[in-house]
Amino acid sequence: MKSAALPLPEHKQAGVTDHDLWELVPEHVRPGTTLDMLAWPWNEVIYHYPSRTHQHVALDVPDPIRHEFIWWLWSLHITGERVSPSAVSTWMHSIAHISTSRVQRGHPPITSFLDLDLDTWITEARSAFTARHQRLPGARFSQNHLQIMRRLRRAVGIAYHEQAWWQAELWDPLHDPRIPARRHEPRGHATVDWSTVEPDWLRAAGQWWLGTLLNADRIRWGSVGRYRTSLCAHLGPFLIERGIDSPVLVTDPATMLRPFANDFLGWLRTRRAANGPNKGQPLSNKTISLTQTAVNSMYAFFVEHRDEAAFVLGDPRWRELTERHLVMWPRGETISVVRSDDAPEYLDGEDLSSVAAHLDLIGLSVSESRTIVVDGQDKTVFGLGDPQVMRAYLLLILTGRRVNEILMLDPDPLGPLLTTPDRQSDVQDSAPETRMAEFFVARLRYQQTKIDGAPNTIPVEQAVVNIIREQQDWVRDTILPTLTDGAEPKYLFLARKGNQRGQRPLGGIRQRLTDLAALIELRDKHGRPVDFQRTHRLRHTKATQMLNAGTPLHVVQRYLGHVSPEMTLRYAKTLARTHEEEFLRLTLIGTDGRDHNIDQHALLDVLQLDQRTDRILPNGYCLLPRPKTCERGNACLTCGEFATNATYLSELEDQRDSTLDLVETRRAQHFQRTGKQMTDDNMWLTARRSEVSALNLIIANLTSPGGDESTTVQGAGVGGRDAVRRASQPRTPVDLPLGPSRKGHRP
């Protein structure tokens, strides 16, 4: 039995009864007619609120209900979960009244929590509350008491279910040990509800199909929900709308199956998303493509196993499938998903540094505040009180791992480097591979949750070690004292709720990052919000840094945990998109006057600026990409996209002299009109002085000894090549905030 699974009875030929569940509860903790919620073990399964405890709960309910209820509370103790004591008290007070009331209305007595569906239970509970208190329940009554009944019925349903696990309406791998799931399952807490899938034959087909694939390890648990959504939200409603109630779909597959497939595809094009961030919008190409893939895969499976399907599902119509059902849509007719080039998959260095500088706000206590700068204005913000998310995100930045690989790290994931004493003695060798031994200090072992057989360790630097040590200290001081029975945590990052045995990893990281984004309102150099909440962008960012630094492809492949170079080459597209920006940033001249010795003609050949006369300026070049438009007017000299070289020296000198003359003229006019001198903080004067300063830097560089017409310098505001290389290196503990105690930076 998997850890943290429900305590389940052995199924007998006569079936499981409430007495079988009662026998699973140790005799010395079985309560009588009253349950003391502050006695062990029940005190470990309730939330302890300071206002009231609901210590004594009357159990004057039918014995079968009492047996199921106490077994469920015991199972919460086993799995390390909790429940609201007020909800427990309310339900136990209500059930006796509900049972009596239903008998008086001619219904049979209630003998199990499964006798009524969830909606009926809530309706009856509201009626019982009204009869007891002579008033209607509050607006949040149903919401507050719905969850406990849903959880209770789910557990009892699993215990009583005697058929194959795939025939259950609800699949819950966290509590049902029969469902095959990996020991480290990223979505192991997710459930799949089949009760809403219609028509009935489609529900049964989906359950058997996906259950078979799970048993055979053909798919992972994380894929089940997507396939089920394709059937429930799309194929099922289409079949009902068209009045189709047969797995064969059409009366003549030879002539009508292709029109059916085209009709379904057209119908998908008219659908709107029912929920999520794109609610009300047309279905995305990705959703449509996944639906086509699901339908194609399911029918290919059933064509291959049609006789077996007819027997297992008790539906002979499956035998009528033909070879035409093998492929609903040929390869060329499935919707392709093309990622937009306008949505970068990586974070540039400046944006990433800005995010890292604000990460300590996540770990800061909710009662503490800090002043940051947003759009040039001071803003006081309070912390989010989640240091685990802060440290997890720092590890994502430094390692480029997938988010689940970090959140599911072992409690002690560090090991020694795979180096020999002889190798260590040669650290001073000039070979780069040898010098790396100075930089890396340990190996990080992570859960390879996506690709079986792929590498699951990487070398890491001291900053990573420091973050992990700090998280271990935090778990020891904060989490371990709350665990029951001396339970050992399974992961380094742990869920705070319903996790008294430390078996569930941390979740909800995306919401914390969204909260941080709302606080700091970061924008990139184009004024667009910096989307750092999609954690997979950090993986692309790490790959881009390595490829831009010239790291060999096979080394990047090993570091990212890929099994083939083709997978790694997907990141080469990111490299291609950043290559021009990186090249320009490191080769051209801007307002800071730094130089690089690149021949002008070679530069023009690479950039093809001689074929783009719209980007040739009187005093240099505009490096703004063709799709972009300039919104800075004539402020080229203070723009990071401006570049020039020594061939424009005379134009630059004339521009400086004329600007100085213009300043004197305007200052004299200002005095004549106002009787006052133009102050140094005058907006117009400040802008002109910035231009003169930029021109002086450029001219000084171009007229320095050794300069000639081919001299070019680096882009505005960016350090030299060595500085760029240093910025691309993994940061040290001094560079990155490692805990709430570290002071943040104000940009």
N, C-alpha and C positions, 0 to 999 in steps of 0.2 A: 504494500500500500504506500502511495506517495506521502511524503511528509505534508502535514497540514490538511489531509483529506478527512472527510467525514468518517466517523466510526459507523460502519455499516454491518448489518447482520448477514449471516450466510443464508442464501436463498434456499428454501425447502420446497419440496414438491407441493405441499399444501399452501405455500405462499407465506410471505412475511406479514406478521401481525404487529399491533402496537405492543404486545407483551414481549416480542423479540427486541423491539427498541428499548423497552424498559429494562430488559436484562443487560443491556450494554452499559447502563448507568451503574457505577459501583454502589453496592448496597448501603454502605455507610454514609453516602451523601444523598440518598433518595429522600426527598421531603415528604411530609404527611399532608395535612390539609392547609398548611401555611408555609410559604417559602420565605426564608430569611435572606434577603438579597445582600446583606453585609457579611454573611458567613461564607467560608471557603467551600466550594470553588466559585460560588455565584458572584462573590465580590470582584472576581477577576474578569467577569464577562459583561459588566455594566460600566457606563460612564459615571464618574463620580462628580456630580454637580454640587457646588457649595450651598445652593439655596435649599434643596430638598433631596431626600434619598429614596423615598418609596421603599423603605426597608422591608416591611412585611406585606406580602402579596397573598391574598386568599386564593386557594386552589379548589373552590367549590364548583368544579366543572366535571363533566362525565369522565370516567377513568380513561377511556381511549384518548381523549383530548389531553388529559393530564400527562399520560405516558409520552405522547408525541412531543408535548411542550417541554417537559423536563429533559427528554433525550436531546432535543434541539439545543437547549441551553448548555448541556454537557458537551455537545459537539462544538459549540462556540469556544468552550474552554480548551478543547483539543486543538482546534484550528487557530486559536489566538485572535478571535474576533470579539467585538463588543456590541452591545445593544443599549438603547435608551431605557433606563428603569421606569420612566413615566409611561412609555409605550407598553412595557410589560404589564404594569399595574392596570392601565386602562383596558387592555385587551382581556385580561383575566376577570376584571369586573364585568365586562360586557358579554363574554361568551355564554355565561350561565343564563343571562337574560335573553340572549339571542336564541339559544336552544329552546328555552321554555316558550318564547313568543312564537317560534316557528311551529312547534307542536300544536299550540292553540289555534294556529291558522291552518292546520291540516297537513302540514309538512312532516316528513319522518324526522325523528330526533337526529341530531348531529353526532356522528361517531368518529369523525376525522377532519382535520383541517383541509383535506382534499374534497370534502363533500360539497363545498361551495366554491365558486370561482372567485377571483380576486375582487371583481366589481361588486358581487353580491355581498361579500364580507364587509366591504367598506360601507355599502348602503345599510346593511343591518347594524353596523356599529354606530352609524350616525343616528339611526332610529333609537337604538338603546341609550345613547347619550341624551337624546331629547326626552325620552321617558324618565330617565333617572334624574335629570337636572331641571326639567321643565323649561328648557330653552334650547334653541338650535346651537349646534357646535360652531366654533369659530371658523374663519375662512381657511385656516391652516390645519384644521383637524385631519382632513383626508391625507394631506401631504405628510404630516407628522407621523401618521400611523400606517401609511401604505407600505413603506419600506420593510417594516418588521414582518408584516403578513406575507409580503412577496418572498422575503428570505426564508421564512418558516415553511411556506408551502413548497418552495424550491427544494429545501433539504428533505422534507418528508417525501416528496415525489421521487427523489433519487433513491431513497431508502426502500420504497415500496416497488420501484420499477423492476420487473422481473424479465422483461424482454431484452433483446440486444440493446446495448447502450445507444446505438444510432437511432432506435425507434422512439426515444424519449423526445418530447416536445421541446425541452430545454437542454442544451448541452452546456455543461459547466465543468471544465477540466480542473478548476481549482478545488472543487469539492467531490467530484466523481472520479474515483481512481480507475474506473474502467476505460475512460477516454484516453487514447494514446497522446501523450504530450511529452516534449523534451523536459529534461530536468531543469534547464534554464530556458523557459518559454517567455519571450518578450511580452506576449499578449495573453499570458496564462490566466489573467484575472478577467478576461472578456468572456461573455457568454453568447450563445447563439440560440435565438428563440425561433422555433419553426411553427409556432401556433398560428401565426398570421399569414402563412404562405397558402395561397389558394391558386388553382383548385386542388382537391385532395390528392389526386394522382401525381401532381407536380411536387407537392410536399413530400410524399413518400419516396418519389424518385430522387429528389435532391438529398434526402437523408441517407438513402442507401448508397448513392453514388459517392458522396463526400465521405461517408463513414468507411466505405471500402478503400478509398484512396488514403485516408488517415491511417487505417489499420496496416496498409501496405507501405506506409511511409513515402507515398508518392507526392503528398502535399504536406505543408506545415499548418499548424493551427491558425497562424496569422492570416492564411489565405482563405479559410473557411468562411469567415464573415463576408468577404467581398463576393464570393461565389453565391452565397445565400442571398445577398442584396440584389444581385443580378436577376435571380429567379423571383424573389418576393416583390421587389419594387418595380420591375420592368416586364419580364416575360409573363408572370402571372396576371397582372392587370390587363395586359394586351390580350391574352387568351380569353379572359372573362368579357372584355369589351367586344371582342369579335365573336363571342358565343362558341368558342372552340373547347370541347370537353373530351378530347382524346389525345393520347400521347403520340398518335400517328400524325396529328396536326391537320392533315388534308385527306380528302377522299381518294385522290389519285396522286401519289408522290411523284410519278414520272413526269407529270405536266404541271402540277400545282404547287410543288414545294418551293421552286424558285420564286414565283410570285408571292408566296407566303413570306419568304425571307426578305424580299424587297419591301413588302408592306410593313413588316415589323421594323425594318431599318428606318423607313420613312416616318413611322409612328414615333420612334425614339427621337427623331430630329425635332418633333413638335413638343416633346415633353419638357417640363420645367422641374428644376431641383426642388424637392419638398422641404429640405432642411440644409443646415450647414451654411458656410459663408457665402455660397452662391445661390441661396434660396430665392426662388422666383426666376432665376436665369435659365436659359436653355442648357440641357445636359452637355457637359464638356465632351470633347472627342475622346478623352481618356475613359470617361464613364461608358460611352457607347462602345468603345473598343473592348473594354473589359466584359461588357454584356455579350458582345458577339463571341468573344473567346469562351465565356462560360457556356453559352448555348452550344457552340461547336463542340466543345470538349465533352459536355454531358451526353449529347446524342451520339458522338463517336463511341463513347463508352457503352451506351445501351445497344447500339448496333452490334458491337462485339459480344455483348453478354445478354442478348435479347431473350433467349430461352431461360437463362438463370433468373433474369429480372421478372419474367412472367411467373416463375415459381415462387421466388422470395416475396414479391410484392402482391401475389395473388391476383394479378391483373393480366389475363391472356392477351390483351391488346398489344403488349410490348413485342409479341412475336411477329406482329404485322409490319415492323420497321423494315425498311429496305436499304440497299446500299446508297440510295439517294440521300438518306439522312446522315451519311457520314460527314458531309461538309455542307453546312447551310450557306456559308459564304466562302468562296475560294480565296486564296491568299491575296489576290489583287483587289478584292472587294471588301476587305476589312478596313475599318477606319484607321488611318495612321495617326500617331500622336507625335507631333513635331514641337519641340520646345522652342519657345520664342527667343530670338537673339536679344530682344530688348530686356529680358529678365536675366541679369547676370547670376551665375551659379556660385559666385565667390564673393568675398569681402576684400576690398583693397586694404593696404596696410594702414592708411589713415583712419578709415572707418573702423577697422578692427581695434586699433589703439584706443579710439574714442569709446567703443563699447567696453573694452577691458578696464578703462579708467573709471567707469561707472558701476562695475559689477559689485563693488562692495555695498551698494545700496540694497542689493538682494539679501545679503547677509546681515545688514544692519537691523537692530531691533525695531519693531513697529512703534515703539515709544520714543525712539531717537530720531532726530532730524538732522539734515545737512543742507547746506546751501550750495547749489550748483548754478551753472550759467546755461540758460536756454535762450537761443536767438539773441545773445548779447545782453540778456537781462538776468539778474539774480532771481533764483527761485528756490524756496525752501520746501524740501520734500522729506517724507518720513520713510524709514526703511521698510522692507517687505518681510523681514524676519525669517528668511529661509537660507541659512548658510550652506546647506547641502547643495542647493541648486547653484549657488555661486561657485562652489568648488568643482561641481560636475562640469559647469560650462568652461571653467578655466582648463580642465583636463581635455575637453573637446577642442579648445583652441590649440593646445600644445601638442596633442597627439593625432588629431584628425581621425579619431575612431568614430564609428557609428554611435548614436546616442545610447542605444540599448547595450552596446558593448561596455560603455562607461557605467551606466546605471546598474548593470548586473556584475560589476567587478566582485571578485571574492573579497572577504574581509581582509585578507593579507595577500594582495596580488603581486607583490614585488619579489623578484628573485635576483640572483647574482648574474653579472654579465658572463657570456660564454667566451671568456678569454683565459688563456693559460698564463702561468707565471712568467714564462719566457716572453710571451707577447707583451705583457705588462712592462717588462724591463726594456722593451724597445719603443716605448711611447714617444721618445724624442726623434724617432725615425722620420724622415721627410715625407714618406708616403702618406697621402690623405687618409687612407683607410686606417693606418696606424694612429695618426693623430686624433681620430675620432674617439679612441679609447680614453683620451683625456676629457672629452665632452660628455659622454654617456657614463652613467654611474650605476645603472641597474637595468633589469629587464621587467617589463610590465606584462603580466599575463591577463588576458581578457577573455570573455565568453564569445566564441565565434558563433554568433546566433544566425548567420545567414548562409554560409557556405561550408558544408562538411568537408573536412580534410584540408582546409585552408590554414595558413599559419595563424597562431593565436598568441604570439609574443612579439614585442618590439623593444628595442633599446630606448631608454628614456634618460633625460637629464635631471639635474638636482632639483629644478623647479617642480617637476612632476612628483618626485619623491617627497618634497616638502608638503605639497598639497595633500597627498595620500596620508602622510603621517598626521597632518592636522585633522583630516576627516576621521581617522582612527581614534585620535584623542577625543574628538567630539562625540563619537559613538560611545566610547567607554564612559564618558562623563554624563551624557544626556539620555542615551537609548538603553544601554544595558541595565540601569537600575529599574526600568519600567517593564522589562521582560519577565515572564512568569516562569517559575520552576527552574530558574537558572538556564533558560533556553539560550542556545548559541545562535547568533545572527547568521544568516545565509549569505548576505551581501554587504558590501561596504557602504552603499547608499540605501537607506531603509525608509519605507513608508511609515508615516507617523501615526496613522489611524488604522484600527483593525489589524494590528500586526504585533500582537503581544508575544509571539514566538519568533519574531524577526525573520520570517520566511518570505516576505514580499519586498521587492525592490522599490525604490523611490519612483513616483510617477508625478504627473502634473507639471513637468518642467516647462512645457510650452506656455502654460498660463502665466507662470511667474515671469517668463521673458516678455510676454505681452504686457504684463503690468509694468515692467521696467521700461519698455518702449514708450508707454503712455507717460511715464514720469519724466524721462530725459529728452524725448522728442528729437532724437538725433536725425540729422539730414546730411546727405552726401554733398559733394561739391556742385552737383547740379540742382540742389534743393529738394531732392526726393527723399522720403523717409528711408532710413537705413533698416533693411529687413534682416535683422540678425536672429529673429525667432525661429526661422527654419534651420535647425541645427545641422542638417546635412550640408548646408553651404560651407560649414567649417571644414568638412572633409574635402570638398572641392578646393577650398582655400589652401589647405595644407598641401594638397597635390600640386596646385599651381605654384606655390612657393618652391617646392622641391624641383619641379620641372624647369622653372625659370632660373633656378640656381645651377642648372646643368647636371642634376643628379641622374645617373644612368637609369634607363627605363626598368631594368630588372630589379634595381634597388627600390625604386618607387613601388613596383608591383609587390615585392616582398613586404614592404612597410605597410601598404594598404591592405594586405591580407588577400590579394587576388590570386586566383589559381591560374590565370592565363594573362599574357601581355595584352590581348585584345580588350579585356576589361579595363586595364589601366589606360589604354589608348583613348578611352572615352573622355579622359581628362585632357587629352591633347587638344580638344576643341576649346577648352577653357584657356589653354596655353596660347593658342592661336589668337584668341580674342584679346589677350592681354599683351601679346608680344609687341604690337605696334606702340601701345601706350608706354610700355617699359622701355622700348628702344628710344622713343622720342624723349622720354623723361631723362634718359641718361646720355643723350647726345647733343641736344640743341641748346641754344643760348636764350636766356630770358632775363628777368630783371635783377637776378642776384649775381650775374657776371661770372659764374663758374664755367670752366672750359673743359672740352674734350677734343682731342686731335682727330677729327674725322673730316675727310676731304669733302668739300662742298658738292662736287659733282657726283660722288658716290652717294651723298645724302639725298640729292635730288633724284637719283636713280632709284633709291630705295623707297622714298616717299612718293615719287611721281608727282611732286609739286609743280614741276614744269608743265604738266598736262592739266593743272587745275588752277587756271588764272584767277579764279575767284578767291583763292587763298594766298595770292602774292600781294603783299602790302608795299607801300612806298618805302618803308624802313625795315622790312623783314618778311616773315611768313606767319600765317595764321594756321595753327595745327588743329583747329576745331574740326572734328569729323564731318564729312559731307552732309549727313542727315541733320546735323545740329545747326541752329541759327544763333547768331550772336545777339545777346541782350545787354551788352556793356557799352554800346555807343562807340565812341572813339577812345575808350580807356584801354588801349592795347598794351601800353607799357606796364600796367599793373595787372595784367591778365596772365595766368599761368600757361595759356595756350599760345602766347606770343613767342616768336623765335627770330633770331637774326644772325648775321655774321659780318666779317670784316669788309665785305664788298659794299656794305651799306654805311660805312663809317662817316662819310661826308654828310649824308642825309641825317644821320643821328646827331652829329655835331650841330648842324644847322637847326635841327628841331630843338636841341637844348638851348641854343642861343636865343632863338625866337620865343621859346617859352619863358626864359628869364626876362626878355624885353616885355612880353605880354604881362608878366606879373607886376613889373614896375608901373606900366601904364594903368593897369586896373587899380592898383593901390592908390595912385594919384587921383584917379577918377572917384574912388570911394571917399577920399578925404574931402574933395571938392563938394560932393553931394551931402555928406553927413557931418563934416567938420571933425571927424574922428579918424584915427588911423585904423586900418584893417587889422584885426587881431589875429594872432597865430592860429587860433582854433576855428577860423573862418573855413567853412566847408570847401569853398572854391579854392582858397589858397592852399589848404591841406592837400587837395587832389593834385594841384600843379606842382607842389613841392615833392610829392611822391613820384611824379613823372620825371622831374629833374634828378632826383636821387637815383631812380632806375637808369636814366640815361648816363649819369656819371659812372655808375658801376659797369655798364656795358662798354662805354668808351675806354675806361681805364683798363678793362680786360683786353679789349681789341688792340690797344696801343702799347700793351706791355711788351718787354723784350722777348723776342722769339716768335711773336705773333705774325701772321701773314693773312692773305685773303681767304685761305682755307680754314682758318681757325674757327671753331664752333665751341659753344659752351652749353652747359646743362640748363634744363628748364627752370622756371621761376620757383623759388621757395623750396627747392629740393636739394638735399645735401649731395656730396660727391658719391662716386660709386662705392667706395668703402663704407660710407654711412648707410647706403641702401642695403649692402650686404649684411651689415650689422643688424639692421632693422628686420631683415628676413630670418635671422637666427632665432631659435626658441629663446624665450625670455628667461631671465634668472628670477629667483624669488624676490629680489629687490624691485624688479620691474613690474611685477604683477601683484595685485592685492590678494592676499591669501586668507583673509578672515575679517570678521566684523570689526576687529580691533585696528585694522589698517586704515589709515586715513586715505580718503579718495582724492582724486585730482579734479581741479576745476579747469576745463579747457580754456 
